[in-house]
């Protein structure tokens, strides 16, 4: 007889007598199998505590043969090579049952833009929004090649300070820029991104260049085809000048080359994982950048570096050619200097590509003239009422919105145990890098602490499949509750941090627009977030755009030396 699980000391001693050690490590059952041990009722008993279950002796005996067969099935599974690009057969759809995505695609309605005077020193244009840069290109006051050379020079000058570049792409960039200039000379204009230099988070594949994922084990990795987003920006006329840093495997701001810095305070990291995308955009090293978010990787660095970030609806932008971390949570989106910039980039990259099966053919109808008074604007009243560091700044943002005609409606975050759904991300991330863990090459990653990926991947391997699926069932309830909430408003204004909204909306797939709304006493930026309904990015973008038109936080930029 095995001791009862309630008698922990006796239980630990019992497992120790089996050679399982005095501490119940994750995966004790499968670890024993890896050492050549056979499955028995005793090894099952020692594994039960981790699974959160308890069985009787007779039940354990009945399980032995089935678990032995299952072990053989897993061994066969591990023998199959599954590249990161292969997605599970289960496809996540954030749209609740009974909800349809309707509407026709209409031409965008852009805001008025005036091209600035061309300065004697072209670098004075470095911090201009792409709307203004695009107008200079369209009217042929500045050439695409001039802009490209200017940004390439700034990347070379300031990267030693910021550590935001993995790979420069000058040959590709200058060839693209020359082609865009030639097309303009022939009368062909591709649109507002024509000739605008941009940077790609280095989880996007670009043919002919390494795609490192910020991680030492993949430092020399290359792909034979450009990511869908890269192809679409090429088609829009944008000029790729650099592959930008990300925290290794999309966590934080530390990569194999060091820590990416915040241009407002280079003693501080830029946050992540879209670390280089935010840092380079804030520092005026690119016209815009593409980042990704699974859980805060656009929101957090946008806040830290004072740029505008757009996390689109899950299923809005095809992720083909992008590193997979969580197939049901990964999203690609722009980091820019202004809201309309983000809208124009989203218009260029959104929509199905015939490969990523999560993407919906939903219209994106940008209207820069949509007034706040035409929108139902909610705000998480209890969150704003708390005492927190940025309360005065956030309250001032609400005051600006009221002066713009917004009638603010108090709403609350649906009350659900969102942390209980975290195993979804952890399990999918561990599956994405299963081979890295089993091969032991996870030791090559720069970060090795208890909260770093290597340890997370190891512990997540022992999330029971039953619990992973039940977490997704709870996620369905969350999707329904958020659908009910968003049916009452068009946009919700929320503090960027300090509540469960970031985890909740990344799980439900709702879009977010993050914009700077002030500065701390130490001179570093803070932000506010605008949430929208599924595939309704145009509404939070319009409200955020109105806010930016009434303020100048997004027009401020760091003073770099060097």
GIKAPE-V977545 format. One record per residue. N is the residue number from 0. RES is the residue in three letters. SS is DSSP state (helix for helix, strand for strand, loop for the rest). PSI is psi in radians with two decimals (999 if undefined). OMEGA is omega in radians with two decimals (* if undefined). Layout:
((N,RES,SS,PSI,OMEGA) (N,RES,SS,PSI,OMEGA))
This chain:
((0,UNK,loop,2.43,3.07) (1,UNK,loop,2.63,-3.12) (2,UNK,loop,2.70,3.11) (3,UNK,loop,2.56,-3.12) (4,UNK,loop,-0.37,-3.14) (5,UNK,loop,-0.39,3.08) (6,UNK,loop,1.45,-2.97) (7,UNK,helix,-0.72,-3.09) (8,UNK,helix,-0.79,3.12) (9,UNK,helix,-0.65,-3.13) (10,UNK,helix,-0.75,-3.14) (11,UNK,helix,-0.71,3.11) (12,UNK,helix,-0.67,3.13) (13,UNK,helix,-0.82,3.13) (14,UNK,helix,-0.61,3.09) (15,UNK,helix,-0.61,3.13) (16,UNK,helix,-0.36,3.09) (17,UNK,loop,0.03,-3.11) (18,UNK,loop,0.33,-3.10) (19,UNK,loop,-0.04,3.10) (20,UNK,loop,2.85,-3.12) (21,UNK,loop,-0.17,3.12) (22,UNK,loop,2.32,3.14) (23,UNK,loop,1.68,3.11) (24,UNK,loop,2.68,3.08) (25,UNK,loop,2.40,3.05) (26,UNK,loop,0.51,-3.08) (27,UNK,helix,-0.66,-3.13) (28,UNK,helix,-0.86,-3.08) (29,UNK,helix,-0.48,3.05) (30,UNK,helix,-0.71,3.10) (31,UNK,helix,-0.67,3.12) (32,UNK,helix,-0.70,-3.14) (33,UNK,helix,-0.49,3.12) (34,UNK,loop,0.06,3.12) (35,UNK,loop,0.02,3.13) (36,UNK,loop,2.70,3.11) (37,UNK,loop,2.75,3.07) (38,UNK,loop,2.33,3.09) (39,UNK,loop,3.03,3.09) (40,UNK,helix,-0.59,-3.12) (41,UNK,helix,-0.75,3.13) (42,UNK,helix,-0.58,3.07) (43,UNK,helix,-0.76,-3.13) (44,UNK,helix,-0.68,-3.11) (45,UNK,helix,-0.34,3.12) (46,UNK,helix,-0.28,-3.00) (47,UNK,helix,-0.65,-3.06) (48,UNK,helix,-0.67,-3.14) (49,UNK,helix,-0.58,-3.14) (50,UNK,helix,-0.14,3.12) (51,UNK,loop,0.56,-3.13) (52,UNK,loop,2.90,3.06) (53,UNK,loop,2.28,3.12) (54,UNK,loop,2.76,3.07) (55,UNK,loop,2.85,-3.12) (56,UNK,helix,-0.77,-3.12) (57,UNK,helix,-0.66,3.13) (58,UNK,helix,-0.68,3.12) (59,UNK,helix,-0.74,3.13) (60,UNK,helix,-0.68,3.12) (61,UNK,helix,-0.47,-3.07) (62,UNK,helix,-0.37,-2.96) (63,UNK,helix,-0.91,-3.09) (64,UNK,helix,-0.72,3.13) (65,UNK,helix,-0.69,3.13) (66,UNK,helix,-0.57,3.06) (67,UNK,helix,-0.73,3.09) (68,UNK,helix,-0.73,3.14) (69,UNK,helix,-0.66,3.10) (70,UNK,helix,-0.68,3.08) (71,UNK,helix,-0.65,3.11) (72,UNK,helix,-0.72,3.12) (73,UNK,helix,-0.64,3.09) (74,UNK,helix,-0.71,3.10) (75,UNK,helix,-0.66,3.10) (76,UNK,helix,-0.74,-3.11) (77,UNK,helix,-0.35,3.13) (78,UNK,loop,-0.18,-3.12) (79,UNK,loop,2.27,3.09) (80,UNK,loop,2.13,-3.13) (81,UNK,loop,1.69,3.11) (82,UNK,loop,2.70,-3.12) (83,UNK,loop,-0.50,-3.08) (84,UNK,loop,-0.24,-3.11) (85,UNK,loop,2.05,-3.11) (86,UNK,loop,2.73,3.07) (87,UNK,loop,2.79,3.12) (88,UNK,loop,-0.29,3.09) (89,UNK,loop,2.13,-3.06) (90,UNK,loop,2.12,-3.13) (91,UNK,loop,2.33,3.08) (92,UNK,loop,2.01,-3.08) (93,UNK,loop,-0.15,-3.07) (94,UNK,loop,2.06,-3.13) (95,UNK,loop,2.72,3.12) (96,UNK,loop,2.42,3.12) (97,UNK,loop,-0.07,3.12) (98,UNK,loop,2.31,3.13) (99,UNK,loop,2.64,3.07) (100,UNK,loop,1.96,-3.04) (101,UNK,loop,3.03,3.08) (102,UNK,loop,2.68,3.14) (103,UNK,loop,2.63,3.09) (104,UNK,loop,2.27,3.12) (105,UNK,loop,2.77,3.08) (106,UNK,loop,2.50,3.12) (107,UNK,loop,2.59,3.03) (108,UNK,strand,1.88,-3.06) (109,UNK,loop,2.72,3.05) (110,UNK,loop,2.80,3.09) (111,UNK,loop,2.42,3.14) (112,UNK,loop,2.40,3.10) (113,UNK,loop,2.26,3.13) (114,UNK,loop,2.32,3.09) (115,UNK,loop,2.83,3.05) (116,UNK,loop,2.47,3.14) (117,UNK,loop,2.07,-3.09) (118,UNK,loop,2.84,3.08) (119,UNK,loop,-0.65,3.06) (120,UNK,loop,1.93,-3.04) (121,UNK,helix,-0.40,-3.13) (122,UNK,helix,-0.27,3.07) (123,UNK,helix,-0.21,3.07) (124,UNK,helix,-0.08,-2.95) (125,UNK,loop,-0.57,-3.08) (126,UNK,loop,0.12,3.13) (127,UNK,loop,2.56,3.07) (128,UNK,loop,2.74,-3.10) (129,UNK,helix,-0.40,3.07) (130,UNK,helix,-0.75,-3.14) (131,UNK,helix,-0.71,3.08) (132,UNK,helix,-0.72,3.14) (133,UNK,helix,-0.62,3.12) (134,UNK,helix,-0.64,3.06) (135,UNK,helix,-0.70,3.11) (136,UNK,helix,-0.82,-3.09) (137,UNK,helix,-0.71,-3.11) (138,UNK,loop,0.08,3.04) (139,UNK,loop,0.58,3.02) (140,UNK,loop,-0.43,3.08) (141,UNK,loop,2.45,3.13) (142,UNK,loop,2.76,3.07) (143,UNK,helix,-0.66,-3.13) (144,UNK,helix,-0.67,3.11) (145,UNK,helix,-0.81,3.12) (146,UNK,helix,-0.76,-3.10) (147,UNK,helix,-0.79,3.12) (148,UNK,helix,-0.66,3.14) (149,UNK,helix,-0.82,-3.12) (150,UNK,helix,-0.64,3.07) (151,UNK,helix,-0.71,3.13) (152,UNK,helix,-0.70,3.13) (153,UNK,helix,-0.67,3.09) (154,UNK,helix,-0.77,-3.14) (155,UNK,helix,-0.62,-3.07) (156,UNK,helix,-0.75,-2.98) (157,UNK,helix,-0.22,3.13) (158,UNK,helix,-0.64,3.10) (159,UNK,helix,-0.41,3.10) (160,UNK,helix,-0.69,-2.97) (161,UNK,helix,-0.39,-3.11) (162,UNK,loop,0.85,-3.07) (163,UNK,loop,-0.06,-3.06) (164,UNK,strand,2.29,2.95) (165,UNK,strand,-0.86,-3.09) (166,UNK,strand,2.20,2.97) (167,UNK,strand,2.63,-3.12) (168,UNK,loop,0.96,-3.01) (169,UNK,helix,-0.68,-3.11) (170,UNK,helix,-0.86,3.12) (171,UNK,helix,-0.79,-3.06) (172,UNK,helix,-0.83,-3.09) (173,UNK,helix,-0.57,3.06) (174,UNK,helix,-0.76,3.09) (175,UNK,helix,-0.82,-3.10) (176,UNK,helix,-0.75,3.12) (177,UNK,helix,-0.70,3.12) (178,UNK,helix,-0.72,3.13) (179,UNK,helix,-0.66,3.08) (180,UNK,helix,-0.71,3.13) (181,UNK,helix,-0.69,3.13) (182,UNK,helix,-0.74,3.10) (183,UNK,helix,-0.69,3.12) (184,UNK,helix,-0.50,3.10) (185,UNK,loop,-0.01,3.12) (186,UNK,loop,0.14,3.11) (187,UNK,loop,2.18,3.12) (188,UNK,loop,2.11,-3.03) (189,UNK,loop,-0.21,-3.13) (190,UNK,loop,-2.99,-2.96) (191,UNK,loop,-0.26,3.11) (192,UNK,loop,0.03,-3.10) (193,UNK,loop,2.00,3.06) (194,UNK,loop,0.13,-3.09) (195,UNK,loop,2.09,3.11) (196,UNK,strand,2.43,-3.11) (197,UNK,strand,2.90,3.12) (198,UNK,strand,2.52,-3.11) (199,UNK,strand,2.26,2.95) (200,UNK,strand,2.34,-2.95) (201,UNK,loop,0.67,2.85) (202,UNK,loop,0.05,3.07) (203,UNK,strand,2.21,-3.13) (204,UNK,loop,2.34,3.04) (205,UNK,loop,2.06,-3.09) (206,UNK,loop,2.35,3.10) (207,UNK,loop,-0.07,-3.14) (208,UNK,loop,2.65,3.07) (209,UNK,loop,2.58,3.00) (210,UNK,loop,1.68,-2.85) (211,UNK,loop,-0.28,-3.04) (212,UNK,loop,0.30,3.12) (213,UNK,loop,0.17,-2.96) (214,UNK,loop,2.36,-3.10) (215,UNK,helix,-0.71,-3.12) (216,UNK,helix,-0.30,-3.08) (217,UNK,helix,0.36,-2.99) (218,UNK,loop,-0.56,-3.10) (219,UNK,loop,0.20,-3.09) (220,UNK,loop,2.40,3.07) (221,UNK,loop,2.77,3.09) (222,UNK,loop,2.69,-3.05) (223,UNK,loop,-0.01,-3.10) (224,UNK,loop,2.52,3.08) (225,UNK,loop,2.56,3.01) (226,UNK,loop,2.69,3.14) (227,UNK,helix,-0.78,-3.13) (228,UNK,helix,-0.69,3.11) (229,UNK,helix,-0.77,3.11) (230,UNK,helix,-0.74,-3.09) (231,UNK,helix,-0.63,3.08) (232,UNK,helix,-0.59,2.99) (233,UNK,helix,-0.81,-3.12) (234,UNK,helix,-0.56,3.13) (235,UNK,loop,-0.12,3.10) (236,UNK,loop,0.02,3.13) (237,UNK,loop,2.66,-3.01) (238,UNK,strand,2.00,-3.13) (239,UNK,strand,2.07,-3.11) (240,UNK,strand,-0.31,-3.08) (241,UNK,strand,2.64,2.92) (242,UNK,strand,2.12,-2.92) (243,UNK,strand,2.76,-3.00) (244,UNK,loop,2.72,2.94) (245,UNK,loop,2.60,2.99) (246,UNK,loop,2.52,-3.01) (247,UNK,loop,2.19,-3.13) (248,UNK,loop,0.65,3.00) (249,UNK,loop,0.84,2.95) (250,UNK,loop,2.20,3.03) (251,UNK,loop,-2.80,-3.09) (252,UNK,loop,0.23,3.11) (253,UNK,strand,2.18,3.13) (254,UNK,strand,-3.05,-3.04) (255,UNK,loop,-0.27,3.11) (256,UNK,loop,0.04,3.14) (257,UNK,strand,-2.72,3.14) (258,UNK,strand,2.24,3.06) (259,UNK,loop,2.44,-2.98) (260,UNK,strand,2.68,3.04) (261,UNK,strand,2.08,-3.11) (262,UNK,loop,-0.39,3.12) (263,UNK,loop,-0.38,3.13) (264,UNK,strand,1.70,-3.00) (265,UNK,strand,-0.07,3.00) (266,UNK,strand,-0.11,-3.05) (267,UNK,strand,2.47,3.03) (268,UNK,strand,2.79,-3.10) (269,UNK,loop,-0.01,-3.01) (270,UNK,loop,3.08,-3.04) (271,UNK,loop,-3.06,0.23) (272,UNK,loop,-0.10,3.08) (273,UNK,loop,0.98,-2.95) (274,UNK,helix,-0.92,-3.12) (275,UNK,helix,-0.60,3.13) (276,UNK,helix,-0.76,3.13) (277,UNK,helix,-0.78,-3.10) (278,UNK,helix,-0.81,-3.11) (279,UNK,helix,-0.65,3.12) (280,UNK,helix,-0.79,-3.14) (281,UNK,helix,-0.60,-3.08) (282,UNK,loop,0.04,-3.14) (283,UNK,loop,0.67,3.13) (284,UNK,loop,-0.21,3.08) (285,UNK,loop,2.81,3.07) (286,UNK,loop,-0.58,3.04) (287,UNK,strand,3.01,3.13) (288,UNK,strand,2.81,3.02) (289,UNK,strand,2.32,3.06) (290,UNK,strand,-2.98,3.08) (291,UNK,strand,2.72,3.07) (292,UNK,strand,2.29,2.93) (293,UNK,loop,-0.79,3.07) (294,UNK,loop,1.28,3.05) (295,UNK,loop,0.07,-3.00) (296,UNK,loop,-0.18,2.89) (297,UNK,loop,-0.77,-3.08) (298,UNK,helix,-0.86,-3.03) (299,UNK,helix,-0.88,3.12) (300,UNK,helix,-0.51,3.05) (301,UNK,helix,-0.74,3.10) (302,UNK,helix,-0.87,-3.07) (303,UNK,helix,-0.69,-3.04) (304,UNK,helix,-0.04,3.04) (305,UNK,loop,0.65,3.08) (306,UNK,loop,2.97,3.09) (307,UNK,strand,2.19,3.12) (308,UNK,strand,2.44,3.08) (309,UNK,strand,1.99,2.98) (310,UNK,strand,1.84,-3.09) (311,UNK,loop,2.96,3.00) (312,UNK,loop,2.46,3.00) (313,UNK,loop,2.22,-3.11) (314,UNK,loop,0.14,3.11) (315,UNK,loop,-0.70,-3.03) (316,UNK,strand,2.25,3.14) (317,UNK,loop,2.36,-3.10) (318,UNK,loop,0.21,3.12) (319,UNK,loop,2.23,-3.11) (320,UNK,loop,0.06,3.06) (321,UNK,strand,2.53,3.06) (322,UNK,loop,2.33,3.06) (323,UNK,loop,2.27,2.97) (324,UNK,loop,-0.92,3.09) (325,UNK,loop,1.93,-3.04) (326,UNK,loop,-0.44,-3.10) (327,UNK,loop,0.09,-3.12) (328,UNK,loop,-0.32,-3.09) (329,UNK,loop,2.41,3.11) (330,UNK,strand,2.48,3.08) (331,UNK,strand,2.43,3.13) (332,UNK,strand,2.95,-3.07) (333,UNK,strand,2.63,2.92) (334,UNK,strand,2.18,-2.95) (335,UNK,strand,-3.14,3.09) (336,UNK,loop,-0.17,3.12) (337,UNK,loop,2.83,-3.08) (338,UNK,helix,-0.79,-3.12) (339,UNK,helix,-0.56,3.02) (340,UNK,helix,-0.83,-3.11) (341,UNK,helix,-0.69,3.13) (342,UNK,helix,-0.73,-3.12) (343,UNK,helix,-0.65,3.10) (344,UNK,helix,-0.76,3.12) (345,UNK,helix,-0.71,3.13) (346,UNK,helix,-0.54,-3.10) (347,UNK,helix,-0.50,-2.99) (348,UNK,helix,-0.17,-3.00) (349,UNK,strand,2.82,3.04) (350,UNK,strand,2.81,-3.10) (351,UNK,loop,2.63,3.05) (352,UNK,loop,0.08,3.13) (353,UNK,loop,0.03,3.14) (354,UNK,loop,-0.94,3.11) (355,UNK,loop,1.90,-3.01) (356,UNK,loop,-0.07,3.12) (357,UNK,loop,-0.19,-2.94) (358,UNK,loop,2.33,3.13) (359,UNK,loop,2.60,3.04) (360,UNK,loop,1.29,-3.09) (361,UNK,loop,2.42,3.14) (362,UNK,loop,2.56,2.99) (363,UNK,loop,1.84,-3.03) (364,UNK,loop,1.56,-3.12) (365,UNK,loop,2.27,3.10) (366,UNK,strand,1.75,-3.10) (367,UNK,loop,-0.23,-3.09) (368,UNK,loop,-0.04,-3.13) (369,UNK,loop,2.12,-3.02) (370,UNK,loop,2.58,3.08) (371,UNK,helix,-0.57,-3.14) (372,UNK,helix,-0.30,3.12) (373,UNK,helix,-0.04,-3.08) (374,UNK,loop,2.53,2.99) (375,UNK,loop,1.92,-3.01) (376,UNK,strand,1.98,3.06) (377,UNK,strand,2.85,3.01) (378,UNK,strand,2.53,-3.12) (379,UNK,strand,1.55,-2.94) (380,UNK,helix,-0.75,-3.09) (381,UNK,helix,-0.50,3.11) (382,UNK,helix,-0.76,3.12) (383,UNK,helix,-0.46,-3.10) (384,UNK,helix,-0.28,-3.14) (385,UNK,loop,2.81,2.99) (386,UNK,loop,2.09,3.12) (387,UNK,loop,2.91,-2.92) (388,UNK,loop,-0.70,-3.04) (389,UNK,loop,0.38,-3.05) (390,UNK,helix,-0.79,-3.10) (391,UNK,helix,-0.73,3.13) (392,UNK,helix,-0.75,-3.11) (393,UNK,helix,-0.66,3.08) (394,UNK,helix,-0.64,3.08) (395,UNK,helix,-0.61,3.09) (396,UNK,helix,-0.76,3.10) (397,UNK,helix,-0.66,3.12) (398,UNK,helix,-0.72,3.10) (399,UNK,helix,-0.76,-3.14) (400,UNK,helix,-0.68,3.11) (401,UNK,helix,-0.70,3.13) (402,UNK,helix,-0.39,3.12) (403,UNK,loop,-0.04,3.09) (404,UNK,loop,0.05,3.13) (405,UNK,loop,2.28,3.05) (406,UNK,loop,1.84,-2.99) (407,UNK,strand,2.29,-3.09) (408,UNK,strand,2.10,3.13) (409,UNK,strand,2.28,3.08) (410,UNK,strand,2.98,-3.13) (411,UNK,loop,2.65,3.06) (412,UNK,loop,2.23,3.10) (413,UNK,loop,2.32,-3.03) (414,UNK,loop,1.75,3.13) (415,UNK,loop,2.72,3.12) (416,UNK,loop,1.37,-3.04) (417,UNK,helix,-0.59,3.14) (418,UNK,helix,-0.46,3.12) (419,UNK,helix,-0.28,3.12) (420,UNK,helix,-0.04,3.14) (421,UNK,helix,-0.53,3.09) (422,UNK,helix,-0.35,3.11) (423,UNK,helix,-0.92,3.13) (424,UNK,helix,-0.79,-3.08) (425,UNK,helix,-0.75,-3.13) (426,UNK,helix,-0.75,-3.12) (427,UNK,helix,-0.67,3.11) (428,UNK,helix,-0.73,3.11) (429,UNK,helix,-0.66,3.10) (430,UNK,helix,-0.65,3.13) (431,UNK,helix,-0.58,-3.08) (432,UNK,loop,0.65,3.12) (433,UNK,helix,-0.83,-3.09) (434,UNK,helix,-0.62,3.12) (435,UNK,helix,-0.72,-3.14) (436,UNK,helix,-0.86,-3.07) (437,UNK,helix,-0.47,3.13) (438,UNK,helix,-0.26,-3.08) (439,UNK,loop,-0.02,-3.13) (440,UNK,helix,-0.11,3.05) (441,UNK,helix,-0.32,3.09) (442,UNK,helix,-0.30,-3.13) (443,UNK,helix,-0.24,-3.14) (444,UNK,loop,2.50,-3.05) (445,UNK,loop,-0.80,-3.11) (446,UNK,loop,2.28,-3.07) (447,UNK,loop,0.28,-3.10) (448,UNK,loop,3.12,-3.10) (449,UNK,loop,-0.42,3.13) (450,UNK,loop,0.10,-3.13) (451,UNK,loop,2.90,-3.07) (452,UNK,helix,-0.80,-3.08) (453,UNK,helix,-0.80,3.14) (454,UNK,helix,-0.67,3.11) (455,UNK,helix,-0.73,3.12) (456,UNK,helix,-0.71,-3.10) (457,UNK,helix,-0.83,-3.10) (458,UNK,helix,-0.61,-3.09) (459,UNK,helix,-0.36,3.11) (460,UNK,loop,-0.31,-3.05) (461,UNK,loop,0.35,2.92) (462,UNK,loop,2.11,-3.13) (463,UNK,loop,2.44,3.12) (464,UNK,helix,-0.61,3.11) (465,UNK,helix,-0.76,-3.11) (466,UNK,helix,-0.60,3.05) (467,UNK,helix,-0.80,-3.13) (468,UNK,helix,-0.64,3.12) (469,UNK,helix,-0.55,3.03) (470,UNK,helix,-0.64,3.08) (471,UNK,helix,-0.52,3.05) (472,UNK,helix,-0.72,3.04) (473,UNK,helix,-0.62,3.09) (474,UNK,helix,-0.65,3.07) (475,UNK,helix,-0.73,3.09) (476,UNK,helix,-0.69,3.11) (477,UNK,helix,-0.74,3.11) (478,UNK,helix,-0.73,3.14) (479,UNK,helix,-0.73,-3.12) (480,UNK,helix,-0.69,3.11) (481,UNK,helix,-0.54,3.07) (482,UNK,helix,-0.71,3.08) (483,UNK,helix,-0.79,3.14) (484,UNK,helix,-0.85,-3.06) (485,UNK,helix,-0.24,3.05) (486,UNK,loop,-0.26,-3.10) (487,UNK,loop,-0.25,-3.11) (488,UNK,loop,2.89,3.06) (489,UNK,loop,-0.61,-3.09) (490,UNK,strand,2.55,3.00) (491,UNK,strand,2.27,3.06) (492,UNK,strand,2.35,-3.10) (493,UNK,strand,2.56,2.91) (494,UNK,strand,2.50,-3.09) (495,UNK,loop,-0.70,-3.14) (496,UNK,loop,-3.08,3.02) (497,UNK,loop,0.15,3.10) (498,UNK,loop,-3.11,-3.12) (499,UNK,loop,0.06,-3.02) (500,UNK,helix,-0.61,-3.09) (501,UNK,helix,-0.85,3.10) (502,UNK,helix,-0.77,-3.09) (503,UNK,helix,-0.85,-3.05) (504,UNK,helix,-0.41,3.00) (505,UNK,helix,-0.53,3.08) (506,UNK,helix,-0.66,-3.11) (507,UNK,helix,-0.25,3.07) (508,UNK,loop,0.21,-3.10) (509,UNK,loop,2.59,-3.13) (510,UNK,loop,2.74,3.12) (511,UNK,strand,2.51,3.03) (512,UNK,strand,2.17,-3.10) (513,UNK,strand,2.17,-3.11) (514,UNK,strand,2.59,3.07) (515,UNK,strand,2.47,3.13) (516,UNK,strand,0.38,3.09) (517,UNK,strand,-2.97,-3.11) (518,UNK,strand,2.60,3.00) (519,UNK,loop,3.01,3.11) (520,UNK,loop,-0.46,-3.13) (521,UNK,loop,0.09,3.08) (522,UNK,loop,0.11,3.10) (523,UNK,loop,2.63,-3.01) (524,UNK,strand,2.80,2.95) (525,UNK,strand,3.00,-3.03) (526,UNK,strand,2.93,3.01) (527,UNK,strand,2.69,-3.08) (528,UNK,strand,2.43,3.07) (529,UNK,strand,2.10,3.13) (530,UNK,strand,2.60,3.12) (531,UNK,strand,3.01,3.06) (532,UNK,loop,2.89,3.13) (533,UNK,loop,2.23,3.14) (534,UNK,loop,0.45,3.11) (535,UNK,loop,0.65,-3.12) (536,UNK,helix,-0.53,-3.06) (537,UNK,helix,-0.52,-3.09) (538,UNK,helix,-0.91,3.06) (539,UNK,helix,-0.55,3.06) (540,UNK,helix,-0.73,-3.13) (541,UNK,helix,-0.75,3.14) (542,UNK,helix,-0.74,3.11) (543,UNK,helix,-0.63,3.12) (544,UNK,helix,-0.74,3.09) (545,UNK,helix,-0.70,3.09) (546,UNK,helix,-0.78,3.14) (547,UNK,helix,-0.62,3.11) (548,UNK,helix,-0.41,-3.12) (549,UNK,helix,-0.09,-3.11) (550,UNK,loop,3.11,-3.13) (551,UNK,loop,0.28,-3.10) (552,UNK,helix,-0.68,-3.08) (553,UNK,helix,-0.26,3.13) (554,UNK,helix,-0.21,-3.14) (555,UNK,loop,2.63,-3.11) (556,UNK,loop,2.74,-3.11) (557,UNK,loop,2.67,3.06) (558,UNK,loop,1.87,-3.11) (559,UNK,loop,2.52,3.09) (560,UNK,loop,2.39,3.13) (561,UNK,loop,999,*))
